[in-house]
Amino acid sequence: MLRIMESAETDLPELFLRAAKRIRRNQVARLAPLGLTPAQARALRIVGHQQEPLRMTALADRLGIVPRSATTVVDALAGAGLVTRAPDPDNRRATLVTPTEAGRAALARMSDARREAAEELFATLSAEQRETLRDLLATLDSAAC
């Protein structure tokens, strides 16, 4: 019995990582037609869900990256016409990032792609199993704060 429990405990991280990798591969495949990397998509989601323009430093904090890396991501988004940058009127050294109309349209397409990817991945689970998984992941997420 102990050996079975040990096996289940050691298999859990491996199974979780395999599921996460599958999600990532699926996400990369669905973002490719939009011309976005997962990092760019995540940044666009963060910027797009703000009521006000977002400072680059705040974006870097939310992404968990250094400001220079956020600049690289925003450069790519701006080059694709998905965001604009403007000086912060309250701080000359800060830059504000705002989604464009094309950026908002890309957000809608990304949302559809994420929903489709999730439906595909979780299709083998019953509604009850999906709800249980959601609750468990939410518990893990809240414990990380």
C-alpha positions in Angstrom: 0.0 0.0 0.0 2.8 2.4 0.9 4.5 1.7 -2.5 1.3 2.6 -4.3 1.0 5.9 -2.4 4.6 6.7 -3.0 4.1 6.1 -6.7 1.0 8.3 -6.8 2.9 11.1 -5.1 5.9 10.9 -7.4 3.6 10.6 -10.5 1.6 13.7 -9.6 4.2 16.3 -10.5 5.1 14.4 -13.7 1.5 14.2 -14.8 1.0 17.8 -14.0 4.0 18.9 -16.0 3.0 16.8 -18.9 -0.5 18.4 -18.9 1.1 21.8 -18.7 3.4 21.1 -21.6 0.4 19.9 -23.6 -1.5 23.1 -22.8 1.6 25.1 -23.8 2.0 23.3 -27.2 -1.7 23.7 -27.9 -1.4 27.4 -27.0 1.6 28.0 -29.3 -0.2 26.3 -32.2 -3.3 28.4 -31.7 -1.4 31.6 -31.3 0.8 31.1 -34.4 -1.8 32.2 -36.9 -2.2 35.4 -34.9 1.5 36.0 -35.1 1.9 36.0 -31.3 4.1 34.1 -28.9 2.7 33.0 -25.6 4.7 35.9 -23.8 3.3 38.5 -26.2 -0.3 37.1 -25.8 0.0 37.2 -22.0 1.3 40.8 -22.1 -1.5 41.8 -24.5 -4.1 40.2 -22.2 -2.7 42.1 -19.2 -2.7 45.4 -21.1 -6.1 44.8 -22.7 -7.8 44.1 -19.4 -6.9 47.4 -17.8 -9.2 50.3 -17.5 -6.4 52.8 -17.9 -3.1 52.7 -19.8 -0.5 50.6 -18.0 3.0 51.7 -17.1 5.8 49.5 -18.6 7.1 48.8 -15.1 3.7 47.6 -13.9 3.5 45.3 -16.9 6.9 43.9 -16.2 5.9 43.3 -12.6 2.7 41.5 -13.6 4.6 39.4 -16.1 7.3 38.6 -13.5 10.1 39.8 -15.8 12.6 42.6 -15.8 11.6 45.9 -17.4 14.1 45.4 -20.3 12.4 42.1 -21.3 9.0 43.8 -21.1 10.3 46.5 -23.5 11.2 43.7 -26.0 7.7 42.2 -25.7 6.0 45.6 -26.1 8.2 46.4 -29.0 7.0 43.4 -30.8 3.3 44.2 -30.0 3.7 47.8 -31.1 5.4 46.6 -34.3 2.4 44.5 -35.0 0.1 47.4 -34.4 -1.5 45.8 -31.3 -0.5 48.4 -28.7 0.7 52.0 -28.6 3.2 53.6 -26.3 3.0 57.1 -24.9 4.9 59.1 -22.3 3.3 59.1 -18.9 2.2 62.7 -18.3 2.8 62.2 -14.5 6.3 60.8 -14.9 8.5 61.8 -17.8 10.7 58.6 -17.4 7.7 56.3 -17.6 5.9 54.9 -20.6 2.3 54.0 -20.8 1.0 51.1 -22.9 -2.5 50.9 -24.4 -4.1 48.3 -26.7 -5.1 49.5 -30.2 -8.4 48.5 -31.9 -6.4 45.8 -33.7 -5.1 44.7 -30.2 -8.6 44.4 -28.9 -9.6 42.4 -31.9 -6.6 40.1 -31.3 -7.7 39.7 -27.7 -11.1 38.5 -28.8 -9.5 36.0 -31.2 -7.1 34.9 -28.4 -10.0 34.4 -26.1 -11.8 32.2 -28.6 -8.6 30.2 -29.2 -8.0 29.7 -25.5 -11.6 28.5 -25.0 -11.3 26.0 -27.9 -8.0 24.7 -26.6 -9.4 24.2 -23.2 -12.5 22.5 -24.5 -10.2 20.1 -26.5 -7.9 19.4 -23.6 -10.6 18.9 -21.0 -13.1 17.1 -23.2 -12.2 13.7 -21.7 -13.3 15.0 -18.2 -16.8 15.0 -17.0 -18.3 18.4 -15.9 -17.9 17.3 -12.3 -14.3 16.3 -12.8 -13.6 19.7 -14.5 -15.1 21.5 -11.6 -13.1 19.5 -9.1 -9.9 20.2 -11.0 -10.7 23.9 -11.2 -11.3 23.9 -7.4 -8.1 22.1 -6.7 -6.0 24.4 -8.9 -7.7 27.4 -7.4 -6.7 26.1 -3.9 -3.1 25.6 -5.1 -3.1 29.1 -6.7 -4.4 30.8 -3.6 -1.9 29.0 -1.4 0.9 30.4 -3.5 0.1 34.0 -2.6 
